[in-house]
Amino acid sequence: MHKRVVGVSMVLCLGGVGAVSTAVAANSWNPNSWNPLGFYIGAGVGYSDVRGDGDYFGDDYGYDRHDTAWKVLAGLRPIAPVGAELEYIDFGNPSLDPAYAYDGYSYDNATTDTRATVLFGVGYLPIPLPFLDVFGKVGVARLEETSSAYYTYNYPVGCGVCAPVPAGSDRQTDWSTDLAYGAGVQAKFANLAVRAEYERISTSGRDPDAVTVSATWTF
């Protein structure tokens, strides 16, 4: 009788341990059970590529420049396979020099400032490593691009009595709503996660993108 009780007790204990282990593994992405939505915040920095097709300062002036990008984000992961993120990303403000000419004007000190607010849906691959995530993301971005330059007018050769054209500055802002997508990998250490990812916004003729490294904290 004593041996039978011990045996049943051992079976119950092993079953309980197994159930707890399964629950921990299933919820390893969300270390705090009191945070059922898996809410987290984060910030990151990286390297951007900003492009232009000549919309701002002349049809023949395209550019492709690199700069430092930074971002802040907040996300939810209520279940392990899927989540959502709201992100603000600044692709930087690269210089577009050297100077160029268009329609009789010379432009110099040109810059472009590109940033976006993005709402992503995030999907996570079901890999059997509780400390590692591989994910993809797709969403919609509200993109803001502001370009500016200082200009002077090039008078024709031999024009001694031409009316003066003042120098000045040209500034133009364009808004658009576009597709955004990306992919990345993250390593998790309890509430802290460190991720590396690539993100791109698909907009006509420009497509700014960035590679960033970020840290997130799950509450």
BAKE-648547 format. One record per atom (N, C-alpha, C): residue in one letter; x negated, y negated, z negated. Coordinates in steps of 0.1 Angstrom, whole numbers, padded with zeros to 4 digits, always signed. Atoms other than C-alpha are relative to their C-alpha. Last residue first. Layout:
# residues N
AXYZ;...
END
This chain:
# residues 219
F-0004+0003+0014;F-0066-0450+0188;F+0007+0012-0006;T-0014-0005+0002;T-0085-0439+0219;T+0003-0002-0015;W-0003-0005+0014;W-0116-0460+0226;W+0014+0004-0001;T-0014+0001+0004;T-0130-0465+0261;T+0001+0005-0014;A-0002-0007+0012;A-0166-0472+0274;A+0015-0002-0004;S-0009+0006+0009;S-0173-0481+0310;S+0000+0008-0013;V+0001-0009+0012;V-0198-0476+0337;V+0008-0007-0011;T+0001+0005+0014;T-0189-0492+0370;T-0002+0011-0010;V+0004-0011+0008;V-0192-0487+0408;V-0002-0005-0014;A+0010+0001+0011;A-0173-0514+0427;A-0002+0014-0006;D+0001-0013+0008;D-0152-0520+0458;D-0011-0002-0011;P+0010+0001+0010;P-0139-0550+0478;P+0000+0013-0008;D+0002-0012+0008;D-0119-0539+0509;D-0011-0002-0010;R+0009+0004+0011;R-0123-0570+0532;R-0004+0012-0009;G+0013+0006-0003;G-0108-0567+0567;G-0010-0002-0011;S+0003+0002-0014;S-0072-0562+0557;S-0014-0007+0001;T-0007+0012-0005;T-0070-0550+0520;T-0006-0003+0014;S-0001+0000-0014;S-0078-0516+0505;S+0008-0012+0005;I-0013+0006-0004;I-0090-0521+0470;I+0000-0001+0015;R+0000+0008-0013;R-0118-0497+0459;R+0014-0006+0002;E-0013+0005-0002;E-0129-0480+0426;E+0000-0009+0013;Y+0000+0008-0012;Y-0158-0458+0418;Y+0014-0004+0002;E-0011-0001-0010;E-0162-0444+0383;E-0003-0009+0012;A+0006+0006-0012;A-0186-0436+0354;A+0010+0002+0011;R-0003-0004-0014;R-0171-0430+0320;R-0008-0007+0011;V+0009+0008-0009;V-0180-0430+0283;V+0003+0005+0014;A+0002-0007-0012;A-0153-0418+0258;A-0009-0010+0009;L+0008+0007-0010;L-0150-0426+0221;L-0002+0008+0013;N-0008+0011-0005;N-0122-0412+0199;N-0007-0008+0011;A-0011+0003+0009;A-0140-0378+0194;A+0008-0011+0007;F+0006-0003+0014;F-0170-0379+0217;F+0010-0005-0010;K-0008+0005+0012;K-0156-0377+0253;K-0008+0005-0013;A+0004-0008+0011;A-0176-0376+0286;A+0007-0005-0013;Q+0003+0006+0013;Q-0160-0392+0316;Q-0003+0011-0010;V+0002-0011+0009;V-0159-0386+0354;V-0003-0007-0014;G+0010+0001+0010;G-0146-0408+0381;G-0002+0012-0008;A+0002-0013+0006;A-0123-0415+0411;A-0012-0001-0010;G+0013-0002+0005;G-0108-0445+0428;G-0001+0014-0006;Y+0003-0014+0003;Y-0078-0460+0445;Y-0014+0002-0006;A+0012-0002+0008;A-0061-0493+0451;A-0002+0014-0003;L+0002-0013+0006;L-0034-0502+0477;L-0014+0000-0007;D+0006-0011-0008;D-0027-0538+0482;D-0001+0013-0007;T-0003-0012+0007;T-0008-0569+0472;T-0004+0012+0008;S-0006-0011-0008;S-0023-0601+0485;S+0003+0011-0010;W-0006-0010+0008;W-0033-0636+0473;W+0005+0011+0009;D-0010-0009-0007;D-0056-0660+0492;D+0004+0011-0010;T-0003-0012+0008;T-0074-0690+0477;T+0011+0008+0008;Q-0012-0007-0005;Q-0092-0717+0498;Q+0002+0013-0008;R-0004-0011+0010;R-0117-0743+0489;R+0013+0006+0004;D-0012-0007-0004;D-0135-0767+0513;D+0002+0012-0009;S+0000-0014+0004;S-0159-0793+0501;S+0013+0006+0005;G-0009-0004+0010;G-0168-0827+0515;G-0001+0015-0004;A+0003-0013+0005;A-0188-0847+0540;A+0010+0004-0011;P+0006-0001+0013;P-0171-0877+0556;P-0004+0015-0003;V-0007-0011+0006;V-0167-0879+0593;V-0006+0003-0013;P+0006-0009+0011;P-0179-0912+0607;P+0010+0010-0005;A-0007+0003+0013;A-0164-0924+0640;A-0006+0009-0011;C-0010-0009+0004;C-0190-0919+0668;C+0006-0004-0014;V-0011+0008+0005;V-0209-0950+0680;V+0012+0009-0005;G+0004+0012+0008;G-0244-0936+0686;G+0011-0007-0007;C-0012+0007+0004;C-0235-0901+0698;C-0003-0011-0009;G-0002+0012-0007;G-0266-0891+0716;G+0012-0008-0003;V+0012+0007-0003;V-0265-0855+0704;V+0003-0012+0009;P+0007-0004-0012;P-0231-0846+0691;P-0012-0008+0003;Y-0003+0009-0011;Y-0225-0852+0654;Y-0006+0004+0013;N+0011+0001-0009;N-0226-0822+0631;N+0004-0009+0012;Y-0003-0001-0014;Y-0202-0827+0603;Y-0012-0002+0009;T+0003+0013-0006;T-0210-0818+0567;T+0003+0002+0015;Y+0001+0001-0015;Y-0195-0790+0546;Y-0005-0014+0004;Y+0002+0014-0002;Y-0197-0776+0510;Y-0003-0002+0015;A+0013+0004-0007;A-0182-0742+0506;A-0001-0015+0001;S+0002+0015+0000;S-0154-0724+0487;S-0014-0002+0007;S+0013+0004-0007;S-0138-0690+0488;S-0001-0015+0000;T+0002+0014-0001;T-0111-0677+0463;T-0014-0003+0006;E+0013+0003-0006;E-0098-0641+0466;E-0001-0016+0002;E+0002+0015-0002;E-0070-0629+0444;E-0014-0002+0005;L+0013+0004-0003;L-0058-0592+0446;L+0000-0015+0002;R-0003+0014-0003;R-0027-0578+0430;R-0013-0007+0001;A+0008+0011+0005;A-0034-0541+0431;A+0005-0014+0005;V-0003+0012-0007;V-0012-0510+0434;V-0008-0012-0006;G-0009+0009+0005;G-0022-0475+0424;G+0002-0012+0009;V-0005+0008-0011;V-0043-0445+0428;V+0011-0009-0005;K-0010+0010+0003;K-0066-0426+0404;K+0005-0007+0013;G-0003+0008-0012;G-0087-0395+0404;G+0011-0010-0004;F-0014+0006-0003;F-0101-0378+0374;F+0000-0007+0013;V+0002+0005-0014;V-0129-0355+0361;V+0014-0004+0004;D-0011+0002-0009;D-0128-0351+0323;D-0005-0004+0014;L+0003+0006-0013;L-0154-0336+0299;L+0013-0002+0008;F+0007+0012+0002;F-0154-0328+0262;F-0002-0008+0013;P-0008+0010+0007;P-0126-0302+0264;P-0008-0013-0002;L+0010+0006+0008;L-0144-0282+0292;L+0006-0012-0008;P+0000-0006+0013;P-0121-0257+0309;P-0011-0006-0009;I+0012-0007+0002;I-0113-0280+0339;I-0001+0005-0014;P-0001-0010+0011;P-0077-0289+0346;P-0013+0008-0001;L+0002-0014-0004;L-0085-0319+0368;L+0001+0009-0012;Y+0012-0007+0006;Y-0071-0352+0355;Y-0001+0014+0005;G-0002-0014+0001;G-0046-0375+0374;G-0014+0006-0004;V+0012-0007+0001;V-0044-0413+0368;V+0003+0015-0001;G-0004-0013+0005;G-0016-0436+0380;G-0013+0008+0000;F+0004-0013-0005;F-0031-0471+0383;F+0008+0011-0006;L-0007-0011+0007;L-0018-0506+0379;L-0003+0013+0006;V-0003-0012-0007;V-0044-0532+0391;V+0008+0009-0010;T-0007-0008+0010;T-0051-0568+0384;T+0006+0012+0006;A-0013-0006-0002;A-0076-0582+0408;A+0005+0006-0013;R-0004-0007+0012;R-0107-0603+0413;R+0014+0005+0002;T-0010-0011-0003;T-0128-0618+0441;T+0004+0007-0013;D-0003-0006+0013;D-0147-0651+0439;D+0012+0009+0002;T-0013-0006+0000;T-0164-0661+0472;T+0002+0007-0014;T-0001-0011+0009;T-0193-0685+0476;T+0014+0006+0001;A-0013-0007+0000;A-0205-0710+0502;A-0001+0012-0010;N-0004-0003+0014;N-0234-0733+0493;N+0013+0007-0001;D+0010-0006+0008;D-0236-0743+0530;D+0006+0001-0015;Y-0005-0004+0013;Y-0212-0751+0558;Y-0012+0006-0007;S+0009-0009+0007;S-0221-0771+0589;S+0004+0003-0014;Y+0003+0002+0014;Y-0192-0785+0609;Y-0011+0010-0004;G+0007+0012+0002;G-0187-0788+0647;G-0004-0003-0014;D-0009+0010-0004;D-0161-0760+0649;D-0006-0014-0003;Y-0013-0004-0006;Y-0182-0736+0628;Y+0008-0013+0004;A-0008+0010-0007;A-0218-0737+0617;A+0012+0005+0006;Y-0005-0004-0013;Y-0236-0715+0591;Y+0008-0012+0006;A-0010+0009-0005;A-0256-0719+0559;A+0004+0005+0014;P+0004+0014-0004;P-0274-0689+0545;P+0011-0008+0006;D+0011+0006-0008;D-0257-0683+0522;D-0007+0011+0007;L-0001-0004-0014;L-0226-0664+0511;L-0010-0007+0009;S+0003+0010-0010;S-0233-0665+0474;S+0001+0005+0014;P+0013+0000-0007;P-0216-0638+0453;P-0001-0013+0009;N+0000+0013-0008;N-0189-0645+0428;N-0012-0002+0008;G+0012+0009+0000;G-0182-0612+0410;G+0003-0012+0009;F+0011-0005-0008;F-0159-0582+0415;F-0012-0010+0002;D+0006+0011-0006;D-0137-0591+0385;D-0012+0005+0008;I+0014-0002-0004;I-0115-0562+0374;I-0004-0013+0008;Y+0004+0013-0006;Y-0083-0564+0353;Y-0015+0002+0004;E+0014+0004+0000;E-0069-0529+0346;E-0001-0014+0007;L-0001+0014-0004;L-0036-0513+0336;L-0014-0006-0001;E+0009+0010+0004;E-0040-0475+0334;E+0004-0014+0006;A-0002+0013-0007;A-0016-0446+0335;A-0010-0010-0005;G+0000+0012+0008;G-0019-0409+0325;G+0002-0012+0009;V-0003+0013-0006;V-0017-0374+0338;V+0000-0011-0010;P+0003+0001-0015;P-0030-0338+0332;P+0002-0014+0006;A+0013-0002-0005;A-0034-0339+0294;A-0002-0003+0015;I+0003-0014-0002;I-0001-0354+0284;I-0013+0002+0007;P-0009-0007+0009;P+0007-0388+0269;P-0001+0015+0001;R+0001-0014-0005;R-0024-0404+0284;R+0009+0009-0009;L-0008-0010+0007;L-0019-0442+0282;L-0003+0014+0006;G-0006-0012-0006;G-0043-0469+0293;G+0008+0008-0010;A-0008-0007+0010;A-0058-0503+0287;A+0008+0011+0007;L-0011-0009-0003;L-0085-0519+0308;L+0007+0005-0012;V-0006-0005+0012;V-0112-0545+0310;V+0012+0008+0003;K-0014-0003+0001;K-0135-0551+0339;K+0004+0003-0014;W-0004-0004+0014;W-0169-0563+0351;W+0015+0002-0001;A-0015-0002+0003;A-0186-0565+0385;A+0002+0003-0015;T-0004-0007+0013;T-0221-0578+0392;T+0015+0000-0002;D+0001+0008+0012;D-0228-0588+0429;D+0003+0009-0013;H+0000-0007+0012;H-0233-0575+0464;H-0001-0009-0012;R+0009+0004+0011;R-0225-0593+0496;R+0002+0009-0012;D+0000-0012+0009;D-0210-0584+0530;D-0011-0002-0010;Y+0011-0001+0010;Y-0202-0614+0552;Y+0002+0014-0007;G-0003-0011+0009;G-0183-0623+0584;G-0011+0001-0011;Y+0008-0001+0013;Y-0185-0657+0600;Y+0006+0011-0008;D+0012-0007-0003;D-0173-0656+0637;D-0009+0002-0013;D-0002-0014-0005;D-0137-0664+0630;D-0013+0008+0002;G+0003-0002-0014;G-0145-0694+0609;G+0001+0014+0004;F+0009+0011-0005;F-0148-0704+0572;F-0003+0002+0015;Y+0000+0013+0008;Y-0119-0685+0555;Y-0008-0011+0008;D-0013+0007+0001;D-0107-0656+0577;D-0002-0014-0006;G-0001+0013-0006;G-0142-0646+0588;G+0013-0008-0001;D+0000-0001-0014;D-0141-0609+0581;D+0001-0013+0007;G-0009+0010-0006;G-0152-0609+0545;G-0001+0002+0015;R+0001+0002-0014;R-0168-0583+0522;R+0010-0010+0005;V-0011+0009-0004;V-0175-0579+0485;V-0002-0004+0015;D+0003+0004-0014;D-0196-0550+0472;D+0012-0008+0005;S-0011+0002-0010;S-0197-0546+0435;S-0005-0002+0014;Y+0005+0006-0012;Y-0221-0532+0408;Y+0010+0000+0011;G+0006-0008-0011;G-0212-0524+0373;G-0004-0008+0011;V+0008+0009-0008;V-0197-0534+0339;V-0006+0009+0011;G+0011-0006-0008;G-0171-0518+0317;G-0007-0011+0008;A+0007+0011-0008;A-0144-0524+0291;A-0012+0007+0007;G+0014-0002-0004;G-0119-0501+0273;G-0005-0012+0007;I+0005+0012-0006;I-0086-0496+0256;I-0015+0002+0004;Y+0014+0003+0001;Y-0067-0464+0247;Y-0003-0013+0006;F+0003+0013-0004;F-0032-0451+0240;F-0015-0003-0002;G+0014+0000-0004;G-0028-0413+0239;G-0005-0014+0004;L+0001+0005-0014;L+0010-0416+0239;L-0014+0000+0005;P-0005-0010-0009;P+0013-0393+0208;P-0001-0005+0015;N+0000+0008-0012;N-0010-0415+0187;N+0005+0008+0012;W-0009+0011+0002;W-0003-0400+0153;W+0000-0009+0012;S-0014-0004-0003;S-0018-0367+0166;S+0009-0011-0003;N-0009+0005+0011;N-0052-0384+0168;N+0014+0003+0003;P+0005-0005+0013;P-0079-0366+0189;P+0009-0004-0011;N-0007+0010+0008;N-0060-0369+0223;N-0003+0003-0015;W+0001+0013-0007;W-0080-0352+0250;W+0006-0011-0009;S+0014+0005+0002;S-0085-0322+0227;S-0002-0013+0006;N-0001+0015+0003;N-0047-0317+0227;N-0013-0006-0003;A-0010+0007-0009;A-0045-0283+0244;A+0001-0015-0002;A+0005+0000-0014;A-0077-0271+0228;A+0009-0008+0009;V+0011+0009-0001;V-0065-0281+0193;V-0006-0001+0014;A-0005+0014+0001;A-0032-0264+0198;A-0011-0010+0001;T-0007+0003-0013;T-0048-0232+0211;T+0005-0014+0000;S+0010+0002-0010;S-0072-0232+0181;S+0006-0004+0014;V+0007+0013+0002;V-0044-0237+0157;V-0010-0003+0010;A-0010+0010-0004;A-0024-0208+0172;A-0006-0014-0002;G-0001+0001-0014;G-0055-0186+0171;G+0010-0010+0005;V+0012+0006-0005;V-0062-0194+0135;V+0000-0002+0015;G+0000+0014+0003;G-0027-0186+0126;G-0011-0008+0005;G-0010+0006-0008;G-0027-0153+0144;G+0001-0015-0002;L+0006+0001-0013;L-0060-0144+0127;L+0010-0006+0010;C+0011+0010+0000;C-0045-0152+0094;C-0006-0002+0013;L-0007+0013+0000;L-0013-0132+0101;L-0010-0012+0000;V-0007+0003-0013;V-0033-0102+0112;V+0006-0014+0001;M+0010+0003-0009;M-0055-0104+0081;M+0005-0003+0014;S+0005+0014+0003;S-0025-0106+0059;S-0011-0004+0009;V-0010+0009-0005;V-0009-0075+0075;V-0005-0015-0002;G+0000+0000-0015;G-0041-0056+0070;G+0009-0010+0006;V+0012+0006-0005;V-0045-0066+0034;V+0000-0001+0015;V-0002+0015+0002;V-0009-0057+0027;V-0012-0008+0005;R-0010+0005-0010;R-0014-0023+0043;R+0002-0015-0001;K+0007+0002-0012;K-0046-0017+0023;K+0009-0005+0011;H+0009+0012+0001;H-0028-0024-0009;H-0007-0002+0013;M-0008+0012+0000;M+0000+0000+0000;M-0009-0012+0000;
END
